[in-house]
Amino acid sequence: MLRQQLEQEGDLIAINMLNELGNRAIEMGLIVGHGYHGGKYEILRKGEIISVTPEEAQVYLHNLIAEQEQ
């Protein structure tokens, strides 16, 4: 029971982090939208839809933001 609760809390933390990254990318003008759709995570970018796993989305958004900040 405790293990399941910890896993759920970990999932929530990952979802929150992904949401924060997506919102930051929107604020920076790097993407126009993001969210879950059809079991995948979609990133909307100027006429393009990137459909990936949440883990891939987190890496993609992190790299996109880091690239812009350099």
C-alpha angles and dihedrals in degrees: 000000000000091000091053091049091050091049091051091049089049090051091051091051091051091048091049092049091049091049091050092050091049093048091048091051089052091050089051091051093242096121135014099217148348141190149115118301129166095349093308134088114247126205115194114211125174100305094337133098117206111197114191143139116282090252092053090046091054092052092044094050093043091052092044092053094043090050091053093047094056 
